[in-house]
Amino acid sequence: MADSALQLRSLIKEEGSLELSLARVDVSAPEGDEVVVRIEATPINPSDLGLLFGPADMTTAEASGTPEAPIITAQVPPGLMPSAAARVGQSMPVGNEGAGVVVAAGESEAAQALLGKTVALIGGAMYSQLRKLHVSQCLPLPEGTTAAEGASCFVNPLTTLGMVATMRREGHSALVHTAAASNLGQMLNKVCQADGIELVNIVRKPEQEEILRGIGAKHVVNSSSPDFMNELTASLSTTGATLAFDATGGGELASQILVAMERALMAGGGFSGYGSPTHKQVYVYGGLDRSPTILKRAYGMAWGIGGWLLTPFLQQIGTEEAAKLQQRVAREVKTTFASTYSQTVSLAETLTIDAIRTYGKQSTGTKFLIDPSRSA
């Protein structure tokens, strides 16, 4: 096993610039319940971009260095520097999840059992050639599963299962999801179809409607349609959905969903100055739209809007329940939870202007997979 490895790093400097580069880091031998994994696949998720780019304006990005050791710099708008104060001057590793082969293991039985196995991983710093972790951060993949197939075993799959579990825990019976043609959105459709749950999908382009209808989605509405609110209200009346997960965050979409829920609940009912007594909830779990969240209160008094993140949810449900969700992901990694990628790149290829312009869009069909074991 090598005693060092290349790792992608993100640094915000005090003068107001972002620097992305590759650094060589030490990798010590594993002990006890630790293993060292050769990372062969790690996705670029929207949640990774938040750490990778921070508040930098990537339209100002410039490339320097060499093809083997590229450097990307970009400017951070002065007004956004306070939001990055806690990380200024710190070279930070990136990458929430990945998969690869265990190449070294500590002396414990649990660690030795993983030696030579292909495992999925969670724990940060995955944009690395080698990663040392505790066995609890590893999910052994079924025989015949490649690292690329298992690379996205945690963030998107567990988020979809977490959404369904939240629905059940909070007493709702159906769901609404925005940016619904994404990899995560397609997984959520498969889960809901398998579990008999009604799901209303909100997209913004006709081709995204086609993607979802192609995998069997029944309720798909386009926010760009001139009749969007009526179409959304009709779908909510049919499904009875009173819980939404919003990946966009900004703009009026969360407010529109609450209004449509209220209209669906009040249709055919008597007048009440306080609106429907049924609670309507929108959870914002993403930030595709960075503009302010605008609420136009026309949805009664029984409503809520808040944030939802996977890690706090898993902590809330406990280790045993979280393990059950992980085992379902492992069983269905090639079916329900299969991910698709537009490109596979090396660590060095990740730090090119063309690549950044593509995966930085966070658009449907532009998800990148990094293979750190691949040469530039």
N, C-alpha and C positions, 0 to 999 in steps of 0.2 A: 504494500500500500504506500502511495506517495505521502510525504509529510507536509505537502502544501498544495494549494489549488487556486485557480482563478475564480474570482467572485465579482459580480457586478455591484457597483457602489453608487450611491446618490448622495451628493454633498451640496448643501446650501451655504454659501460663503457670506461673511458679514457685509461685504460690499454690495450684496444684492444680486448674486448670480447663482445659477444651478450648474453643477458639474457632474456629468455621468462618465464613469470610467471603469476599467477592469483593474482589480488589485489582486496581488498574490497574498494569500492568507495561510497561516500555519494550520495544519490539521493534526492534532495529537492522536495517539493510539487510544481506542475505546477501552473503557473499564467497566466492570460490573454489568449493568443493564444497558450499556451504550452500544451503538453500532455506528459504523461509517458506511454511508451509501454513496455509490457513484451515480450522480444524478444524470439521467438520460432523457428526461422530458419534464418541462415545467411550463405551465401556461401563463400568458399575460392576461390577467383578469382586470376588470375595472378597479377593483380594490387595490391591485398592485400599482396601478398608474398613479393613485393618490400619493403613495410614498415615492414612487420613481420620479415623478415630475414635481411633486409638491405644488406650490402656487405659481410656478414659473410659466411664463408666456412662451409656449413652445413654437410659436410662429417666429420667434427670434433665434431659434436654435441654429448653432453653427458647429461644424465638424472640424476636428484637428487630430493630431496624433498620427498613427499608422494603421493600416488595415488589421494588423494583429493586436494593436493596443490603441483603439480609437478613443477619442474624448469628445463628448458633446457638451457644449455650454449654451445656456439660455438665460435671459434676464428675468428677474422676479420684479413685478411692478412694486414700486416703493410702498404703495398703500396696502400691499398684501404681505410685506415682510413681517409685521407683528404676528400674523397667524403662523409663521414658521419659526418664531423665536426659540422654541424649545429644542429645535434640531439644528440651529445654525452652528457651523463648525464641526458637526458630527458626520463622519463618513458612514452612511447607513446601508446595510445589505438589504436586498429586495427579493420578493418572491414568497408568496404565502404557502404554496403547495407544489408537489411534484411527485416523481416516481423514479425508481432506479433499482440497482442491484446492490445488495449488502456485500461489501468487499472485506469488511473486518468487523469483528464482534468481541465484546467483552466476555468475561469468564462465566457469567451467569447462564443458566440453562435457557432462559427466555431469549437472551441475545444470541447464543450459539445456534438456537433453532432457526434463526433467520439468515444465517450465513449462506450466501449464494442465492438467496431468494429475491424475487422481484417484489418490491413493496411500494405502496403509496405513502406519502409523507405529508405532514403538516407541521408548521413551526417556524416559518420565516427563513430568510436567507437561502432560498432555494435556487436563485440564479447563481449557482456555484457548481464547480466540477465535482466537489466532494462535500458531504454534509454529515456532521456527527450529531446524533440525536439519541434520546431515550427510546427504548422499545415501545413505550406507550404512544409515541408519536408516529408509529409505523403501522400500516394496515397491510398484512400479507395478501397478495392478489391471487386469484384462482389460477391454477396451472394453465399455462398457455396464454396468459394475459401479458401483453407487452407494456413497457413503461409508458408509451404514448397513449395506450388505451386507459391506463390507470392514473395518468398525470392529474386529471381534474376530478379526483375522487372525493374531495372534501368540500371546497367552497360552494360550487353550484349544486351538487347533489344534496348536501346536508342543508343548504339554504332552502331548497324546494321541500324537503321533508320537514324542515322546521316551520315553514309556512303552513303546511297542512296540519302539523301538530299544534301550532298556535291557534288555528281555526277551531280545532276540536277542544282545546283547553279553555278557550274563551266563549264557547257556546254558539259559534256561527255554523252555518251549514253549507256555504258555498264561498267562492273566492273571486276576486278581481285582480288582474295582474297587468301592469303596464310594461312597455318595451318588450312585449310578449313574444316576439319572434326570435329573441336571443337564444343562445345555447341553454341558458337557465330556463327561459320561458318554454322552450320545447320540452325540456325535462319535466317541468311542472305539468304540462299537458299530458304527458305519458303517465305520470304518477296519478293525476286526477282521473284519467280514464280507467286506469287499473283499479283505483280505489272507489270508483263510483261517485266522484265529487264533481259538481257543476263548477265550471270555470269560465269567467268572462275575460277574454283577451283584448287588450287595447293596443293597437299598433298605429303607425302614422303613414304607412305607404302601402299601395295595392299589392306589391310583390311580397310584403310581409304577411298580408292576408292569405296569399296563395300558399306560402310556406306552412302556415298553421293549418289551413284547411286540408293541405296535403297529408298531414299527420293525424287527421281526424278531429280537429277542434270544431266544436259546434257553435260556439258563440265568439265571434270575432268582430270587433268594431274599430273603425278607422277614425282617429281623432282629427284627421284632415277633412273628413266628410262634412259638407254643409249641414247635414242632418244628424251630426254626431250625437248631440244630447238626446234626441228622440230615440235613436238607435241604441244608445247605451241604456236609457231608461227601460226600453222594451226588453233588452237582455237581462237587466236586473229584475224586472217583474217576473220573467220566466224562471230565473234561477233562484231568486230570493237571496242573492249575495249581499251581505252587509259588512264584509271585511275585504279590504284592498291592500295590496302591497305595491308601492310605487317606486320604480327605479329611476324616475326622472328627477324628482325632488323640487325643482323650481317651476315657476309659472303657475298657471291656474288649474292644472289637471287634477290635483288632489281635491280642490274645491269643487270642480265639475263632477267628480265621482260622488262626493257627498251629496251634492244637489240632486243628482240622478237617483241615488239611493232613496233620498227623501221623497222624490216624486213617485218612485215605484211603490214605496210603502204607503203613501197617502192616497194612491189611486183607488177610487171607489169608496174611500173611508170618509168619515165625518170631519168637519172642520175642528181644528184645535189651534189655539194661538201659540202653543208651544211645540207644534209639529208632532211627528210620530214619536211614541215612547220607546220605540226599538232603537237600541244603540247601533250607531254606524261608526266604523273605525277605519282609518287609513294609516298604514305604517309606511313611512319613507325609509327605504333601505339602500338607496343609491343616489347618485348626484350627476346624472347625465346632463341635466339642465342646471347650470350654476347660478342662474338668476334667482331673485328672492321668491319664496313660496308665497303666493297670493291667495288669501281666503276671502271669498265673498259669501257672507253668511246668509244663506237662503235654504238652510237644511235643519231647521228646528233647533232643539236644545240637547238632544240625545246623540252626541257625536264626540269623536276624539281623533286627534292626529298626533303622531309621535314617531320616534325613530325605532328601527328594529335592526339588530345586528346579530350575526350568527353566534359569535363567541359567547356573549352574555346569555343567549338563549340556551346554548349547550350547558353552560354552568348552572343555569336555572333548573334544567330537567335532571341533572345529575349524571354521573359516570355510567350507571347501568343502562339508563334509557338512551344515552348518547351512543353507547356501544351497539345497541340494537339497530339504531339508524345506520351506523357504519357497516354493520353486517349485511343489511339490505343493499347498500350501495355496492359492496363487494360481490354479492350474488348477481346483481343486475348491471354490472359495469359495462357489459358489451351490448346491452339492450336499452333499458330505461335511461340509464345514466351515461350513455355514450356521448362523447363530445366530438365536434368537428372543428378543424382548423384550416385557415386559408393558406398558411405558410409555416414551415418549420425552419428555424434559423439558429445559428450558433450564437454564443455570447457576444462575439465581436459584431456579427451581422445585426444583432439587436440594436447596436449603437450606430446606426446610419440614419441620415436624414430621411431617406425614402421610407425606411421601415417605420420610423417614428411617425411620419405623416400618415401611414396606413393604420397601424394598430392604435395610434393615439386618437383616431376618430371615434373609437368605441362603437362602430357601426355593425349592424348585423352582417355576418359573413367576413369579418376582418379580424377574427381572433387568431393570434399567433401562438405557436408553441416553440419554446426554446429547448434546444438539445445542447446542454453544456459540454457533452462529451464529443461533440462535433467540432472539427477544426474550422477556422474561418474560411 
